[in-house]
Amino acid sequence: MIVHLHDNQVSDLLYEAKIYNLFLILADTAYDSAEWFEIASNLEFNFLTDVNMRKAKSIESFTDRRYENALFLESPIGIKLYKNRLKIEQLFSVLKGLYNLENLRLYGHS
């Protein structure tokens, strides 16, 4: 799980993820970006986020892959997949609390 990823790093991460032959990446609402949906589609894997309405009154006003994401998220399989993301987040939250990892700083390659 990647957390606190700056927006300008997401595209690079999506391209790097291609080597893992992924079917799906589950992401937070903050990553609901037409650009990132397009990159994932071009790399032939799915990118699923919760819907960020950003001043939209309904999903019908979306004109890009965000609309497809919103429809998929409302489907039975989309609901189930996204619930798994929430379960994973809850597990990481528990682990962070148990092992005092809240403010952990990781350093590695760039």
C-alpha positions as CSV (number, residue, x, y, z in Angstrom):
1,M,0.0,0.0,0.0
2,I,1.4,3.4,-1.0
3,V,0.3,6.3,1.1
4,H,0.9,10.0,0.9
5,L,2.0,9.9,-2.7
6,H,2.3,13.3,-4.3
7,D,0.2,13.8,-7.4
8,N,3.3,14.3,-9.7
9,Q,4.5,10.8,-8.7
10,V,1.3,8.8,-9.6
11,S,1.8,8.6,-13.3
12,D,5.3,7.2,-12.8
13,L,4.0,4.7,-10.3
14,L,1.3,3.5,-12.7
15,Y,4.0,2.9,-15.4
16,E,6.1,1.0,-12.9
17,A,3.2,-1.1,-11.8
18,K,2.8,-2.5,-15.4
19,I,5.6,-5.0,-14.8
20,Y,3.5,-6.8,-12.2
21,N,0.8,-7.7,-14.8
22,L,-1.9,-6.2,-12.6
23,F,-5.6,-6.6,-13.1
24,L,-6.6,-3.8,-10.8
25,I,-5.3,-0.9,-8.7
26,L,-7.6,0.3,-5.9
27,A,-7.0,4.0,-5.0
28,D,-8.4,6.6,-2.7
29,T,-10.9,9.2,-3.9
30,A,-8.1,11.8,-4.1
31,Y,-6.7,9.9,-7.1
32,D,-9.8,10.2,-9.1
33,S,-8.1,11.8,-12.1
34,A,-9.0,11.4,-15.8
35,E,-5.3,11.3,-16.7
36,W,-4.6,8.4,-14.4
37,F,-7.6,6.4,-15.6
38,E,-6.3,7.0,-19.2
39,I,-2.8,5.8,-18.3
40,A,-4.2,2.7,-16.6
41,S,-6.4,1.9,-19.6
42,N,-3.4,2.3,-22.0
43,L,-1.4,0.0,-19.8
44,E,-4.3,-2.5,-19.9
45,F,-5.2,-2.7,-16.2
46,N,-8.1,-1.3,-14.3
47,F,-7.9,1.7,-11.9
48,L,-10.8,2.0,-9.4
49,T,-11.3,4.9,-7.1
50,D,-14.3,6.1,-5.1
51,V,-16.1,9.0,-6.9
52,N,-15.0,12.5,-6.2
53,M,-17.8,14.7,-7.4
54,R,-15.7,17.9,-7.7
55,K,-18.6,20.3,-8.1
56,A,-20.5,17.8,-10.3
57,K,-24.2,17.3,-9.5
58,S,-24.2,13.7,-10.8
59,I,-21.9,11.2,-12.4
60,E,-23.8,11.8,-15.7
61,S,-21.9,15.1,-15.9
62,F,-18.5,13.3,-16.2
63,T,-17.2,13.3,-19.7
64,D,-14.2,10.9,-19.4
65,R,-13.1,7.7,-17.9
66,R,-14.3,9.0,-14.5
67,Y,-17.8,8.2,-15.7
68,E,-16.9,4.6,-16.5
69,N,-15.2,4.3,-13.1
70,A,-18.4,5.6,-11.4
71,L,-20.6,3.1,-13.2
72,F,-18.2,0.2,-12.4
73,L,-18.0,1.3,-8.8
74,E,-21.8,1.0,-8.6
75,S,-21.8,-2.5,-10.1
76,P,-21.9,-5.6,-7.8
77,I,-18.3,-6.5,-8.6
78,G,-17.1,-2.9,-8.2
79,I,-18.8,-2.6,-4.8
80,K,-17.2,-5.9,-3.7
81,L,-13.7,-4.9,-4.9
82,Y,-13.9,-1.4,-3.3
83,K,-15.1,-3.0,0.0
84,N,-11.9,-5.0,0.0
85,R,-9.9,-1.8,-0.3
86,L,-11.6,-0.5,2.8
87,K,-10.9,-3.7,4.7
88,I,-7.2,-3.4,3.7
89,E,-7.1,0.2,5.0
90,Q,-8.7,-0.9,8.3
91,L,-6.1,-3.7,8.7
92,F,-3.2,-1.2,8.1
93,S,-4.8,1.2,10.6
94,V,-4.8,-1.6,13.2
95,L,-1.3,-2.6,12.4
96,K,-0.1,1.0,12.6
97,G,-1.6,1.3,16.1
98,L,-0.3,-2.0,17.3
99,Y,3.3,-1.4,16.2
100,N,3.4,2.4,16.6
101,L,3.9,3.0,12.9
102,E,1.9,6.1,12.6
103,N,4.8,8.5,11.9
104,L,7.1,6.0,10.3
105,R,9.5,7.5,7.8
106,L,10.8,5.3,5.1
107,Y,13.8,6.1,3.0
108,G,14.8,4.2,-0.2
109,H,15.6,4.6,-3.8
110,S,14.2,7.4,-5.8
